Amino acid sequence: MSLPTAALETASTARSTVSNPSRTTLSGVTLDAAVDDLAALLDGAVIRPADPDWDAARAAWQLGVDQRPVAVVLARSEADIARTLRLAARMGIRVAPQGTGHGAAAVGDLSDAILLRTAALSYVVVDAVQRTATVGAGATWGDVLAAAAPHGLSGLSGSSGTVGVVGYCLGGGLGWLGRLHGLGAHSVLSARVALPGGAVVVASASEHADLWWALRGGGGAGVVTELTVRLYDVPRLTAGSLWWPRERADEVLKAWSRLLPSLPREITSTARVLRFPDIDALPPAIRGGEFILVQAAVAGSPWLADRLLAPLRALGPAMDDVAPVSPDALGQLAMDPPDPSAGVAEGVILSSLDDAAIESWLAALDSDDCSGVVAAEFRHLGGALAPGSVDDAALTGIDGAVAAVAVAPATPETSLATAAAMVDVALASLGPWIGDQQYANFVERPTSERALVGVAVDRLDTVRMTYDPDGTVVRRHGPTD
Ligand SMILES: Cc1cc2nc3c(=O)[nH]c(=O)nc-3n(C[C@H](O)[C@H](O)[C@H](O)COP(=O)(O)OP(=O)(O)OC[C@H]3O[C@@H](n4cnc5c(N)ncnc54)[C@H](O)[C@@H]3O)c2cc1C
């Protein structure tokens, strides 16, 4: 593949000069002209601010984020990704890879960057014998679960099938089989990675092992074009929810928290306070209602699930839909909204969860300051999610007892800023129990990487000096402090 002539003409320039692409002159070449050259080479397309589909092209799944890049590249091939990186390196601009845009809130300013959308690269190839899935950069967990389930296999997906495999694994990957099999990042066997300048390398335990290490929960370096993840045998899976009215939240949360230390790795569960909107699309039983739910995935028989959940069933749930399920049902278990929306979701890791923490959490959720928080959950950690389960990953585990997440949508009555303030109040109520380590996938504001991966940050810096010394590829949570 030959380079655009215009892009070849120049190299170094300050990134700050790119704010107005039509006027930026690099040895006589405008960025607009270079992007025109790129457009002519792509299998996909370039969308620019004047194009009619500009707003659709730049929209993230998180609709509250107003992404304003120099241009959007809709990649259709690995070569498109390499071409974009080659142009960016030569024009002195950055490239922000994005599959779904679930993580867009933590990316920051893109005014000197091309937004590289990979959604069209959504292929999934399952090798049922080797128990692997090889996926394009734009594949979602829903794509993987659907392809793996007919083989009795599952990947380490999180709560939502709409989340991208790549972004999820780069940030860690906390999912329904996590306490048994660990973080999604730890299932990454190899990756094809396009580097600034356009070269593509393979990163695995035996090739570019430093880059492979960085991709496993450390955000990585370069642009992943393809990922191979391990799949897991799930011969029996029992999952579902126990529902009580919201008034029972204190009792249910305390019973759940007391049960946690005794639970084996086969069960991963969450305890969630949910407020459902009063809309026709919902069944009458939950429409406009408020509930406390315990949701669980048990890698085992209904008999095992019955035994583990018995202390909670003794509290007499109003609804109970725990039953044997196919592995691809995990993508819907949490009932996360299937469509893009605007709102704020933030999470923290708690060192411990005791009665006082639960009381403080519920008092905050009951206050007017949190009236727009529609989901507030604790997720059980430990088991294979604990640090030390592996040592060849930038994120070796999550150091805490539970994760706490609060979600507030933006609505006509609640601005994004108000939603953020409500989420802050909810999480602040857990202040005394919040640990030192935070978890990248649940932190939506750009955050110091040191708080996310601890001492691994120094080794990550070294890896990035090797593979992306100029910081061409934009990452969530940006440069370290
Ligand atoms: C509804 C919902 C449910 C969620 N549930 C969970 C959960 O259960 N467990 C959990 O751990 N997290 C969960 N998350 C958080 C989610 O894992 C992160 O937001 C993650 O970053 C999303 O990845 P993505 O690829 O979908 O998003 P994107 O926004 O497309 O990507 C996020 C980031 O990943 C990097 N990236 C993406 N593609 C590439 C690439 N090809 N090459 C290099 N870097 C790339 C970039 O830095 C990008 O900014 C959830 C988020 C939402 C909105």
The ligand as an SDF file (V2000), in Angstrom:
LIG
                    3D

 53 58  0  0  0  0  0  0  0  0999 V2000
  -23.8440   -0.4080   29.8910 C   0  0  0  0  0  0  0  0  0  0  0  0
  -22.4130   -0.6870   30.2970 C   0  0  0  0  0  0  0  0  0  0  0  0
  -22.1260   -1.8530   30.9780 C   0  0  0  0  0  0  0  0  0  0  0  0
  -20.8000   -2.1380   31.3600 C   0  0  0  0  0  0  0  0  0  0  0  0
  -20.5400   -3.2760   32.0540 N   0  0  0  0  0  0  0  0  0  0  0  0
  -19.2730   -3.5680   32.3980 C   0  0  0  0  0  0  0  0  0  0  0  0
  -18.9610   -4.7660   33.1010 C   0  0  0  0  0  0  0  0  0  0  0  0
  -19.8430   -5.5460   33.4210 O   0  0  0  0  0  0  0  0  0  0  0  0
  -17.6710   -5.0170   33.4250 N   0  0  0  0  0  0  0  0  0  0  0  0
  -16.6610   -4.1690   33.0680 C   0  0  0  0  0  0  0  0  0  0  0  0
  -15.4950   -4.4640   33.3390 O   0  0  0  0  0  0  0  0  0  0  0  0
  -16.9210   -3.0100   32.4090 N   0  0  0  0  0  0  0  0  0  0  0  0
  -18.1950   -2.7000   32.0790 C   0  0  0  0  0  0  0  0  0  0  0  0
  -18.4600   -1.5370   31.4290 N   0  0  0  0  0  0  0  0  0  0  0  0
  -17.3700   -0.6110   31.1470 C   0  0  0  0  0  0  0  0  0  0  0  0
  -16.7230   -0.9770   29.8190 C   0  0  0  0  0  0  0  0  0  0  0  0
  -16.0020   -2.1800   29.9570 O   0  0  0  0  0  0  0  0  0  0  0  0
  -15.7550    0.1390   29.3900 C   0  0  0  0  0  0  0  0  0  0  0  0
  -16.4830    1.3150   29.1530 O   0  0  0  0  0  0  0  0  0  0  0  0
  -14.9610   -0.2600   28.1630 C   0  0  0  0  0  0  0  0  0  0  0  0
  -13.9550    0.6810   27.9410 O   0  0  0  0  0  0  0  0  0  0  0  0
  -15.8540   -0.3320   26.9650 C   0  0  0  0  0  0  0  0  0  0  0  0
  -15.1430   -0.8420   25.8610 O   0  0  0  0  0  0  0  0  0  0  0  0
  -15.7150   -0.5780   24.4050 P   0  0  0  0  0  0  0  0  0  0  0  0
  -14.7630   -1.1430   23.4550 O   0  0  0  0  0  0  0  0  0  0  0  0
  -17.1390   -1.0140   24.3680 O   0  0  0  0  0  0  0  0  0  0  0  0
  -15.7420    1.0220   24.3970 O   0  0  0  0  0  0  0  0  0  0  0  0
  -14.9370    2.0810   23.5400 P   0  0  0  0  0  0  0  0  0  0  0  0
  -15.3680    3.4070   24.0700 O   0  0  0  0  0  0  0  0  0  0  0  0
  -15.1130    1.8350   22.1120 O   0  0  0  0  0  0  0  0  0  0  0  0
  -13.4360    1.8280   23.9370 O   0  0  0  0  0  0  0  0  0  0  0  0
  -12.9680    2.2000   25.2070 C   0  0  0  0  0  0  0  0  0  0  0  0
  -11.4890    2.4870   25.1200 C   0  0  0  0  0  0  0  0  0  0  0  0
  -10.7920    1.3000   24.8180 O   0  0  0  0  0  0  0  0  0  0  0  0
   -9.6960    1.6030   23.9820 C   0  0  0  0  0  0  0  0  0  0  0  0
   -9.8860    0.9420   22.7050 N   0  0  0  0  0  0  0  0  0  0  0  0
  -11.0420    0.5940   22.1180 C   0  0  0  0  0  0  0  0  0  0  0  0
  -10.7860   -0.0330   20.9540 N   0  0  0  0  0  0  0  0  0  0  0  0
   -9.4500   -0.0670   20.8200 C   0  0  0  0  0  0  0  0  0  0  0  0
   -8.5710   -0.5940   19.8450 C   0  0  0  0  0  0  0  0  0  0  0  0
   -9.0280   -1.2180   18.7500 N   0  0  0  0  0  0  0  0  0  0  0  0
   -7.2360   -0.4750   20.0410 N   0  0  0  0  0  0  0  0  0  0  0  0
   -6.7500    0.1280   21.1400 C   0  0  0  0  0  0  0  0  0  0  0  0
   -7.5320    0.6550   22.0870 N   0  0  0  0  0  0  0  0  0  0  0  0
   -8.8720    0.5500   21.9410 C   0  0  0  0  0  0  0  0  0  0  0  0
   -9.6410    3.1020   23.8110 C   0  0  0  0  0  0  0  0  0  0  0  0
   -8.8100    3.6840   24.8200 O   0  0  0  0  0  0  0  0  0  0  0  0
  -11.0820    3.4700   24.0360 C   0  0  0  0  0  0  0  0  0  0  0  0
  -11.2320    4.7990   24.4770 O   0  0  0  0  0  0  0  0  0  0  0  0
  -19.7660   -1.2220   31.0490 C   0  0  0  0  0  0  0  0  0  0  0  0
  -20.0700   -0.0370   30.3790 C   0  0  0  0  0  0  0  0  0  0  0  0
  -21.3840    0.2420   30.0120 C   0  0  0  0  0  0  0  0  0  0  0  0
  -21.6760    1.5350   29.3090 C   0  0  0  0  0  0  0  0  0  0  0  0
  1  2  1  0
  2  3  1  0
  2 52  2  0
  3  4  2  0
  4  5  1  0
  4 50  1  0
  5  6  2  0
  6  7  1  0
  6 13  1  0
  7  8  2  0
  7  9  1  0
  9 10  1  0
 10 11  2  0
 10 12  1  0
 12 13  2  0
 13 14  1  0
 14 15  1  0
 14 50  1  0
 15 16  1  0
 16 17  1  0
 16 18  1  0
 18 19  1  0
 18 20  1  0
 20 21  1  0
 20 22  1  0
 22 23  1  0
 23 24  1  0
 24 25  2  0
 24 26  1  0
 24 27  1  0
 27 28  1  0
 28 29  2  0
 28 30  1  0
 28 31  1  0
 31 32  1  0
 32 33  1  0
 33 34  1  0
 33 48  1  0
 34 35  1  0
 35 36  1  0
 35 46  1  0
 36 37  1  0
 36 45  1  0
 37 38  2  0
 38 39  1  0
 39 40  1  0
 39 45  2  0
 40 41  1  0
 40 42  2  0
 42 43  1  0
 43 44  2  0
 44 45  1  0
 46 47  1  0
 46 48  1  0
 48 49  1  0
 50 51  2  0
 51 52  1  0
 52 53  1  0
M  END
$$$$
